[in-house]
Amino acid sequence: MLVIDNGKTVAEQELFALMSAPAVPDLLRVADEPLTVKELSCRADVPLSTAYREVKRLHEASLFEKSIMVDHSDGRHVAQYHRTFERMEVSVTDDGLRIELAG
């Protein structure tokens, strides 16, 4: 099990399964600042429907944090996402594979 900074426990197998989705590494790479799903999709060069699906999964796994921004031009509320860590390391141990998140 892996405990993420917010205290949520996630099975490492779940993280490996999540990371195996082709779009996830690209979405994680570009999410170093709060961005909308549309912005993430454009920056990662991922189809918008795929971005929505994977961002939801990343948020549920506590790898993305969600914040709400008010668009002052029209008063709409817009969700933005950014990753909850700076570095992810995968290592091979005697017990199998291990994921460590830092920052």
C-alpha atoms as an extended CHARMM CRD file, in Angstrom:
* protein
*
       103  EXT
         1         1  MET       CA              0.0000000000        0.0000000000        0.0000000000  PROA      1               0.0000000000
         2         2  LEU       CA              1.0680000000        3.5560000000       -0.6720000000  PROA      2               0.0000000000
         3         3  VAL       CA              0.0560000000        6.4540000000        1.5430000000  PROA      3               0.0000000000
         4         4  ILE       CA             -0.1980000000        9.7440000000       -0.3220000000  PROA      4               0.0000000000
         5         5  ASP       CA              0.4280000000       13.0770000000        1.4400000000  PROA      5               0.0000000000
         6         6  ASN       CA             -3.2840000000       13.6870000000        2.0710000000  PROA      6               0.0000000000
         7         7  GLY       CA             -3.4530000000       10.4340000000        4.0390000000  PROA      7               0.0000000000
         8         8  LYS       CA             -5.2830000000        8.3830000000        1.4140000000  PROA      8               0.0000000000
         9         9  THR       CA             -4.0330000000        4.8280000000        1.0050000000  PROA      9               0.0000000000
        10        10  VAL       CA             -3.8730000000        3.4320000000       -2.5150000000  PROA      10              0.0000000000
        11        11  ALA       CA             -2.7890000000       -0.0250000000       -3.5740000000  PROA      11              0.0000000000
        12        12  GLU       CA              0.3910000000        0.1440000000       -5.6250000000  PROA      12              0.0000000000
        13        13  GLN       CA             -1.2310000000       -2.2660000000       -8.0850000000  PROA      13              0.0000000000
        14        14  GLU       CA             -3.9430000000        0.3590000000       -8.6990000000  PROA      14              0.0000000000
        15        15  LEU       CA             -1.2730000000        2.9510000000       -9.4400000000  PROA      15              0.0000000000
        16        16  PHE       CA              0.5370000000        0.6340000000      -11.8460000000  PROA      16              0.0000000000
        17        17  ALA       CA             -2.7540000000       -0.0760000000      -13.6320000000  PROA      17              0.0000000000
        18        18  LEU       CA             -3.4970000000        3.6480000000      -13.8190000000  PROA      18              0.0000000000
        19        19  MET       CA             -0.0120000000        4.4360000000      -15.1250000000  PROA      19              0.0000000000
        20        20  SER       CA             -0.3970000000        1.8310000000      -17.8850000000  PROA      20              0.0000000000
        21        21  ALA       CA             -3.0480000000        3.9670000000      -19.6360000000  PROA      21              0.0000000000
        22        22  PRO       CA             -1.2340000000        5.5900000000      -22.5880000000  PROA      22              0.0000000000
        23        23  ALA       CA             -2.3960000000        9.1610000000      -21.8600000000  PROA      23              0.0000000000
        24        24  VAL       CA             -1.6210000000        9.2050000000      -18.1260000000  PROA      24              0.0000000000
        25        25  PRO       CA              2.1530000000        9.8650000000      -18.2510000000  PROA      25              0.0000000000
        26        26  ASP       CA              1.6000000000       12.7790000000      -20.6340000000  PROA      26              0.0000000000
        27        27  LEU       CA             -1.1620000000       14.2550000000      -18.4500000000  PROA      27              0.0000000000
        28        28  LEU       CA              1.0030000000       13.9210000000      -15.3430000000  PROA      28              0.0000000000
        29        29  ARG       CA              3.9420000000       15.5470000000      -17.1370000000  PROA      29              0.0000000000
        30        30  VAL       CA              2.0380000000       18.7190000000      -18.0470000000  PROA      30              0.0000000000
        31        31  ALA       CA              0.0670000000       19.0860000000      -14.7940000000  PROA      31              0.0000000000
        32        32  ASP       CA              2.7480000000       21.0120000000      -12.8980000000  PROA      32              0.0000000000
        33        33  GLU       CA              0.3700000000       23.9720000000      -12.4800000000  PROA      33              0.0000000000
        34        34  PRO       CA             -3.4330000000       24.2300000000      -12.1530000000  PROA      34              0.0000000000
        35        35  LEU       CA             -5.0200000000       23.6680000000      -15.5810000000  PROA      35              0.0000000000
        36        36  THR       CA             -8.4830000000       22.8760000000      -16.8880000000  PROA      36              0.0000000000
        37        37  VAL       CA             -9.0870000000       19.5040000000      -18.5030000000  PROA      37              0.0000000000
        38        38  LYS       CA             -9.1890000000       21.2360000000      -21.8890000000  PROA      38              0.0000000000
        39        39  GLU       CA             -5.8030000000       22.8620000000      -21.2250000000  PROA      39              0.0000000000
        40        40  LEU       CA             -4.3570000000       19.5420000000      -20.0360000000  PROA      40              0.0000000000
        41        41  SER       CA             -5.7190000000       17.8650000000      -23.1550000000  PROA      41              0.0000000000
        42        42  CYS       CA             -4.0940000000       20.4470000000      -25.4380000000  PROA      42              0.0000000000
        43        43  ARG       CA             -0.7250000000       20.4970000000      -23.6710000000  PROA      43              0.0000000000
        44        44  ALA       CA             -0.5020000000       16.7050000000      -23.4560000000  PROA      44              0.0000000000
        45        45  ASP       CA             -1.8300000000       16.2220000000      -26.9980000000  PROA      45              0.0000000000
        46        46  VAL       CA             -4.5020000000       13.8570000000      -25.6870000000  PROA      46              0.0000000000
        47        47  PRO       CA             -8.0840000000       13.6720000000      -27.0160000000  PROA      47              0.0000000000
        48        48  LEU       CA            -10.4440000000       15.6590000000      -24.7920000000  PROA      48              0.0000000000
        49        49  SER       CA            -12.6810000000       12.6700000000      -24.0040000000  PROA      49              0.0000000000
        50        50  THR       CA             -9.6320000000       10.6680000000      -22.9310000000  PROA      50              0.0000000000
        51        51  ALA       CA             -8.3670000000       13.5760000000      -20.8310000000  PROA      51              0.0000000000
        52        52  TYR       CA            -11.6940000000       13.8310000000      -18.9650000000  PROA      52              0.0000000000
        53        53  ARG       CA            -11.6860000000       10.0890000000      -18.2240000000  PROA      53              0.0000000000
        54        54  GLU       CA             -8.0510000000        9.9290000000      -17.0830000000  PROA      54              0.0000000000
        55        55  VAL       CA             -8.1700000000       13.1730000000      -15.0730000000  PROA      55              0.0000000000
        56        56  LYS       CA            -11.1360000000       11.7460000000      -13.1520000000  PROA      56              0.0000000000
        57        57  ARG       CA             -9.1830000000        8.5610000000      -12.4250000000  PROA      57              0.0000000000
        58        58  LEU       CA             -6.0660000000       10.5350000000      -11.4030000000  PROA      58              0.0000000000
        59        59  HSD       CA             -8.1510000000       12.7110000000       -9.0840000000  PROA      59              0.0000000000
        60        60  GLU       CA             -9.8390000000        9.6590000000       -7.5150000000  PROA      60              0.0000000000
        61        61  ALA       CA             -6.3830000000        8.1470000000       -6.8960000000  PROA      61              0.0000000000
        62        62  SER       CA             -5.2670000000       11.4310000000       -5.2330000000  PROA      62              0.0000000000
        63        63  LEU       CA             -2.5960000000       12.0170000000       -7.8650000000  PROA      63              0.0000000000
        64        64  PHE       CA             -4.3960000000       15.1650000000       -9.0430000000  PROA      64              0.0000000000
        65        65  GLU       CA             -5.7330000000       17.8860000000       -6.7990000000  PROA      65              0.0000000000
        66        66  LYS       CA             -8.8190000000       19.7920000000       -7.8980000000  PROA      66              0.0000000000
        67        67  SER       CA             -9.3770000000       23.4950000000       -7.3450000000  PROA      67              0.0000000000
        68        68  ILE       CA            -12.1930000000       25.7450000000       -8.4890000000  PROA      68              0.0000000000
        69        69  MET       CA            -11.4700000000       29.0230000000      -10.2480000000  PROA      69              0.0000000000
        70        70  VAL       CA            -14.0270000000       31.7270000000      -10.9920000000  PROA      70              0.0000000000
        71        71  ASP       CA            -13.8710000000       32.9620000000      -14.5670000000  PROA      71              0.0000000000
        72        72  HSD       CA            -14.3050000000       36.6870000000      -13.9850000000  PROA      72              0.0000000000
        73        73  SER       CA            -15.3270000000       37.3520000000      -17.5850000000  PROA      73              0.0000000000
        74        74  ASP       CA            -18.6180000000       35.4850000000      -17.1960000000  PROA      74              0.0000000000
        75        75  GLY       CA            -18.7640000000       34.3420000000      -13.5530000000  PROA      75              0.0000000000
        76        76  ARG       CA            -18.5620000000       30.6230000000      -14.3710000000  PROA      76              0.0000000000
        77        77  HSD       CA            -16.7900000000       28.2380000000      -12.0310000000  PROA      77              0.0000000000
        78        78  VAL       CA            -14.0540000000       26.2440000000      -13.7220000000  PROA      78              0.0000000000
        79        79  ALA       CA            -12.3140000000       23.1570000000      -12.2990000000  PROA      79              0.0000000000
        80        80  GLN       CA             -8.5460000000       23.0560000000      -12.5320000000  PROA      80              0.0000000000
        81        81  TYR       CA             -6.2570000000       20.1310000000      -11.7660000000  PROA      81              0.0000000000
        82        82  HSD       CA             -2.5870000000       19.7290000000      -10.9390000000  PROA      82              0.0000000000
        83        83  ARG       CA             -0.5200000000       16.7940000000       -9.7730000000  PROA      83              0.0000000000
        84        84  THR       CA              0.0000000000       16.3220000000       -6.0500000000  PROA      84              0.0000000000
        85        85  PHE       CA              3.6750000000       15.3790000000       -6.2850000000  PROA      85              0.0000000000
        86        86  GLU       CA              6.8560000000       16.5110000000       -8.0090000000  PROA      86              0.0000000000
        87        87  ARG       CA              8.5980000000       13.2040000000       -8.5070000000  PROA      87              0.0000000000
        88        88  MET       CA              7.5260000000        9.5580000000       -8.8820000000  PROA      88              0.0000000000
        89        89  GLU       CA             10.0580000000        6.7810000000       -8.5290000000  PROA      89              0.0000000000
        90        90  VAL       CA              9.4540000000        3.1270000000       -9.3110000000  PROA      90              0.0000000000
        91        91  SER       CA             11.9120000000        0.6280000000       -7.8960000000  PROA      91              0.0000000000
        92        92  VAL       CA             12.3040000000       -3.1280000000       -7.8110000000  PROA      92              0.0000000000
        93        93  THR       CA             12.5430000000       -4.6090000000       -4.3110000000  PROA      93              0.0000000000
        94        94  ASP       CA             12.6020000000       -8.1140000000       -2.8660000000  PROA      94              0.0000000000
        95        95  ASP       CA              8.8580000000       -7.7080000000       -2.2820000000  PROA      95              0.0000000000
        96        96  GLY       CA              8.1020000000       -6.5950000000       -5.8510000000  PROA      96              0.0000000000
        97        97  LEU       CA              7.6990000000       -3.1700000000       -7.4010000000  PROA      97              0.0000000000
        98        98  ARG       CA              7.4460000000       -0.0820000000       -5.1970000000  PROA      98              0.0000000000
        99        99  ILE       CA              6.2140000000        3.4270000000       -6.0390000000  PROA      99              0.0000000000
       100       100  GLU       CA              7.4200000000        6.4570000000       -4.1270000000  PROA      100             0.0000000000
       101       101  LEU       CA              5.9800000000        9.9380000000       -4.5780000000  PROA      101             0.0000000000
       102       102  ALA       CA              7.9530000000       12.9820000000       -3.4410000000  PROA      102             0.0000000000
       103       103  GLY       CA              7.1260000000       16.6510000000       -3.1150000000  PROA      103             0.0000000000
